[in-house]
């Protein structure tokens, strides 16, 4: 509208007021007379004509600049910069360029806030705003792992050139795009939204296997910011752990976020902080790191009625996205099962960004099924996900490998604990697997559903063995297909479908493969062959998944689009699926996925621990703290004053701030709580919700201090521990102090912690950012119950048994609680109780398609057997005593 008014309305107004400007041009005799008669030079008519023409010329200049900017935005065509005298250059470009982009950015970004990266860049010297055309060449930074190099951005530079020089393959530019897309560059401003636009001053991250060219120059290490180098000395906040606090918004801290679980975070440093964040996965770190961490919360995958677009080279249908999303719940349940009570053992890591994006997209789709049980969160995975016909299918084209990776994921994601006959299996040879996923495939083994053969010949042998086994089962029950064995033979082993993925067999093995596939047509066997398959249909797939049959072939109807996955996304999704199904942590931990949980307290081996005072000190007689409760249903207790109700988003903000005691910046809160809003809108909503939360907390407390309860210092919102009592902070402090206490004092602290933890964090709410925090707090509660049970088991085994029964009710997947409860039952002489615990554990783990560990079964058998022998010995002794009396 603004552009239209300026281009059409202004000249119409000039024409109406000043008339036709051509008619105001003087004739030649008038020009001669103007020079001959000085008295007639500045008549009203002459001055009016000059003014009208000046306005027309000024409008033409501005219109030219506006049209040029519109063409640049809409066509990506770079127009050469117009060089004018310096004063006029600053005036024209500063005003016209800024005004043009202020209008056109609304159109180009579809309603988002005007992106500074497409219009202006702040000069490093003076901070003034200048047009992008004036910065055509300049230095940028390229980061490979922890090393930064200086790179000169040239006019018309592309990611393909960088990929060719640093990765050896120009076609790998999408990997660089995914690593950096949506990253904000705070040093000069701007966000990478269009991978065709690169500007000096940005810092681009490259894959870990990048090799700098010989001409690359390492960049000087950045000077640490004062906030990052020196702990705060404010008595109100206390010293902060350097790695536990939310990192400042500097490029280097964004690029290399640290976790307090790293060796640099010493135990003393961890314990010295008075308000340690529960989780270190901060928005700024997650949005700016590599794709394993990037865009965890800050980006939304594009969706439509057919599927989810994770990236330009990754698209999945909704059925597969729902299956992967369901696997996320199983991952967290498996981690609960593995936790042994040791604070530093098996630290959980944040899930990969593609998995989180899929889960987020599924959660926002009202047409997809949600978890059947909110507490267990173990829904059945969606079966029958591979959209390929039975038998062999050849696949060619630029998207062949991406489709094969997606098919591998689809088959391994199918089925679930409640659908054993739909848990597909994959047979693949090592060479094909390396072609699809690269050399680092050790993290995917062992995996019972993934059979890796050494060679194509061995692969066909495994396939033939499975076909013979299935045919034998059908013959035993006089059946002709696999659709009825479950009804006629319910105790028969599951016979799920399996897919063969390999390259097209060589000429000598094609007939063997054709025969095997023909025999397996009615045995739920299919094959995906990389290359043209002369004995069946061959599909040509584009990089975006659109598929067409090779002309001259007939086959069953194919979907118009097949799922596709790039290599990195496929590896991350497969690693998540393996952990969900096997319960084993990844064999190779990815360095790009940060450890999420902060250690709760210092190492117990510290020789001179110092006890820290509790964050929530008892209020005096005149001041009552507001009571914020986030364990269980989040709420604010003891609201006595009338006023406005608590908003739902304000309640979520309260839980979020309770999980980040050191505070969080406005922008980071907005990225987690308002990820779909524009930046300005998100900031405004955060301020509104913080005001509402402060108001409601004020209705529950009696503090008279201005801006109490929710305070903002150094640009960070946080709950004021002097006026707000938060139960999860109390739980943390109780456990921290119990780690350095002894005797009755330790028991009292652990008892208080166990009494406090009676429900999960924010029970009944499923915030997108909540799960890592909830798992951290769940571990605190489990650890408290295990430690107190160890103290009670010898002096009061009945109390220990009751305590562990309560803990099992809170976390019925944790195997360590069951084994400790078996010891308590053994101390009580309750053999039936031991068998009951083993049965309950077996039933609970069946939800995860898992069984108790061999050590747990052996423990139950051993202590149960010893108790039986003891009873027999006592019974025999009583018989001998009665015989002696009778004699």
Secondary structure, 3 states (H helix, E strand, C coil): CHHHHHHHHHHHHHHHHHCCHHHHCCCHHHHHHHHHCHHHCCCHHHHHHHHHHHHHHHHHHHHHHHHHHHHHHHHCCCCCCCCCCHHHHHHHHHHHHHHHHHHHHHHHCCCCCCCHHHHEEECCCCCCEEEHHHCCCEEEEEEECCEEEEEEECCCCCHHHHHHHHHCCHHHHHHHHHHHCCCECCCCCCECCCCCCCCCCCEEEECCCCCCCCCCEECCCCCCCHHHHCCCCCCCCCCCCCCCCCCCCCHHHHHCCCCCCCCCCCHHHHHHCCCCCCECCCHHHHHHCCCCCCCCCCCCCEECCCEEEEECCEEEEHHHHHHHHHHHHHHHHHHHHHCCCCCCCCCCECCCHHHHHHHHHHHCCCCCCCCCCCCCCCCCCCCCCCCCCCEEEEEECCCHHHHHHHHHHHHHHCCECCEHHHCCEEEEEHHHHHHHHCCCCHHHCCCCCEEEECCHHHHHHHHHHHHHHHHHHHHHCCCCCCCCHHHHCCCCCCCCCEEEEEECCCHHHHHHHHHHHHHCCCCCEEEEEEECCCCCCEEEECCCCEEEECCCCCCCCCCCECCECCHHHHHHHHHHHHHHHHCCCCCCCCCCCCECECCCCCCCCCCCCCCCCCCCCCCCCCCCCEEEECECCCEEECCCCCCCCCCHHHHHHHHHHHHCCCCEEHHHHHHHHCCCCCHHHHHHHHHHHHHHHHHHHHHHCCCCCCCCCEEEECCEEEECCCCEEEHHHHHHHHHHHHCCCCHHHHHHHHHHHHHHCCCCECCCCCCCCCHHHHHHHHHHHHHHHHHHHHHHCCCCHHHHHHHHHHHHHHCCCCHHHHHHHHHHHHHHCCHHHHHHHHHHHHHHHHCCCCCCCHHHHHHHHHHHHHHHHHHHHHHHHHHHHHHHHHC
